[in-house]
């Protein structure tokens, strides 16, 4: 078995912890309970399965701006136009509308 350098082991450990934390936060239970998810992800050594199991049996937290934002991100199917007044369900159309709106002020008239 090849030996890994200390830097390689540190990098692998950091990566595995980032993945663990992301999986806890991005689970359905973690999105519904972001405060408890933060505690379990950042202040415990629980594996993902154990942390998510605890989150599932905990009562859901009341909706906050952060929770609503996380749920919107999880849905990944809604884009808002630049004014935030019209829902755009086509991701490509939403991105093109955003680019068009953001580039318009940069165009210089000849």
N, C-alpha and C positions, 0 to 999 in steps of 0.2 A: 504494500500500500504506500503510495507516494506521500511524503510529508508536505503539509501546507505551511507556508510562511505565516508568521504572526499576523502580518497585515491581511493576508488572505482569510485567516480565521476570523479576524475582527470584522472584515467586510461581509463575510458570510453570516455572521451573527447579527450584524446590523440589518442586513437584508431580510433575514428570517423574522426579526422582530417587527420590521416595517410591514411585512406581509401579514403577520399575526394581527397587528393593530388594525390594519386596513380591513381585514376580514371581519373583525369584531364590529367595527364602526359601520361597515357597509352591509351587515346582515340585516334582514327585515326587523329582527328584534332590536338590534342596535340603533337603527334609524328611529324606531318608536320610543327608545329609551336612551337618548344620547348622553345624559349625565351619568347614568349607571354604566353605560358602555365605556365612557371615558375612564371611570374608576377601575373597571375590570381590565381594560386594555393597557392602561398606563401605570397602574399601581398594584398589579398582581402578576403572578407567574402562571396563571391559568392558561391552558391550551384553548384554542378557538372553540372547540366543541363544548367544553365545560362552561366557558364564558357565555356562549350563545344559549346554552341550556338554562343558565341562571337568568339571563335576560328574558327568555320566553316566559318564565313563571312570574316575573316581576310585573307589577301594574304599569301600564303605559303612562308616560309622562304627559302632562298637558302640553298642547301645541305651543310652540314658541316660533319666533322667526327662524331660528336656526333649524328647528325640526322641520318646519315647512319647506325650507330651502333644501334640506337633505332629501326629503321625500320627492321634491321636484327633480333633483338630480337623479335620484334612483329611477324615476319614471322614464327619463331620457327620451320622451316622445313629444315634449312641448317646447317650442321656442317662442319667445315673445319678440314682437317687432320693437323698433327703437323706442317707441312711446310706451310700450308695455300695455297697450290697449287691445291688441288683437292676438289671439292664439294662432300659432302656425304649427301644424302638425308635421309638415314635411321638413325634416332637418336640413336638407340641402337648400330649400327655399328660404328657411329662416336664416341660415348663414349668409346666403347671397344678399338678402335684405339688410342684414347687419353690416356687411362689407360696403354695400352701396351707400347706406346712411353715413357710415364713418368716413368714407372716402370723399363724399360730396364737398365738405368744407375745404378739402385739400386741393381741389381742382382749381387751377389758375386759368382765367380767361385770357386768350391771346389778343 
